[in-house]
Amino acid sequence: MGTKMGKTIKPKNNKTIFTKNHELNDVTTIGNYFWKRVIDKQGKKLGRVLNIIIINNVLVSLVVLKGFKRYYVDVAFIESMNRSTLKLNIVPVTNNIGKKVFDIDGRHIGKVIDVIKPNEKNEFTDLIVKAGIFSRKKIINKSEIKINDKNIILKTRYE
């Protein structure tokens, strides 16, 4: 508290203590990220923010929980944020998991159960596909994919 011409001046917010003058309008606290819904570039829900990774006082990535799996998303991929949602500027390659795979003739090959990534970037080299619980896994190279949208369609007939 200070005095101004004999009067005692109360601060506007007595719970805020700073050594410098700050604008509180554009501040985002770490707590604002927890349990926010995360969506990709196309609006598909990826999961919710479970945790935050900070290295040397710098926010590095978010841990996103989808079902029982955890995914790590670099903060560079965050396009925007509102009260309940974080929107990414990419479509993660992990979105391929669960897609149905068909060959060029329209025959169902199976469902994508995993993605093989060569590095930590948003790229994949192969998809692991399985037709059923007791069937063998098939590895399909990225070069064999013709269309990758709601379903995955291959360029060739698959035997």
N, C-alpha and C positions, 0 to 999 in steps of 0.2 A: 504494500500500500504506500502511496505517496501523498504528498500534500500539495494543494494548489491554492494559493492565497488563503491559507489558514484552514481550508476544508480538507477532509480526508477523502481521497478518491479510492473507491473499491474497483478492483479489476472486474472486467465483464465475466470472466470465467475463473473462479478461484481454484479449479481443479487442474488448470493447465499451467505448467512451469516450463519455460524455455529460456535459454541464454540469449537467443537471437529472435528477431521478429520473423514469424512464419505465417504464411497464408494457409489456413486450415481447410479451405474449400477443396483443394485438389489432392489431399492426403488420402492414401489407401493404406490401411493397416493390414498386417498379415492375417489377422483374424477374419478379415472380409473374404478370404479365399476359401476357408474351410467349408466343406459340404456343398459348395456351389456345383451346379450341374455343368458339365463340360460337353460342348457340342462341336462338331467339326464344321468345315467350310460349307457343307451341303445341308447342315441343320440336323444331322443324325446324332443322337445322344451317345456319348462315349462312356460316361460314368460320372462320378462325383469326386471332388478334390478331397483326398484322405489326409495328405500331409504335404509339407513344403520342405524343399532342400535348400539350405543356405550355406554357401561356402565363402569364408572370409567376408562376412556381412553383406554378401550379394545374393539376391534371390536367383537361383540357378534353374530349378525345375519344380514341377508339381508332381505329386504322386496321385494318380487317378485310379480309383477303385471301380472295376466293372465286374460285377458278380463276385467271384472269389479271386480274380486276378488283379494284379497291380501293374500299371503302366506308368512310365516316366515320360513327362512331356516338358520339353524345354520351354522356358518362358518367352523365347523369341517367337514361338508359334502362336502366342496369344494375340488375337486381333482386337478384341473388344471385351468389355466386362460391364454387366449391369448388376442390379441387386441380387439376382438369383442365378445368373448364367455367365460362364466364360465361353467365348466363341474363339475357335482356332482358325488360322488362315490356311490350314492344310486339311487333307483327308488322310489320316494315318493308315499305313499299310496293314495295321492290325484289324482294320475294318473288313478285310477279306475273310477273316475267320467267321465261319458260319454260312458263307455264301455257297450256293449250289453250283456245281460244275457240270457242263454239258459239252459233248464233242460237236463237231461240225454238222453231224446228222441229227442232232437234238437228243441223243441218248444221254441219260443221266449217268455220270461217272461217279459222283459222290459229293461230299461236302468238305469244304476246307476246314481242317482241324488245327493247322498251324502255318506259320509263315517263316521262311528261312531268310534271315537278314545278314548281309555280309559285314555290316558295320552298325553304328548307332544312329545312322541317318534314317530318314523316312524312305528307305528303299528296300526292295526284296529281290531275291534271285529265284527262289522256288516256292511253290505252295505244296503243302502236304495235304493230300486228299484221301478220304476214307469213305467207302460206300456204306458200311454198316459196322456194328460193334465187333463182329468176328471176321471182318474182311481185312485184307492186307492194306497197308498204307501205300499210296502212289505218290511219287514226287513229280510234279509238273513244273517245268522250267518256265520262267517269265516269257521267253521268246515264243512259246507255244500258245500263248493267250491272244485271242483275236479281240474279244470284247470283255471288259471288266466293268460292269455296271451293277445292276441289282443281282444278276447272276454272272458267272464266268463262262464264256464260250470259247472253246479251243479252235485253233486253225485247222486241225486235222481230225481224222477219225481215230478214236482211241480204242485199242483192243484190250 
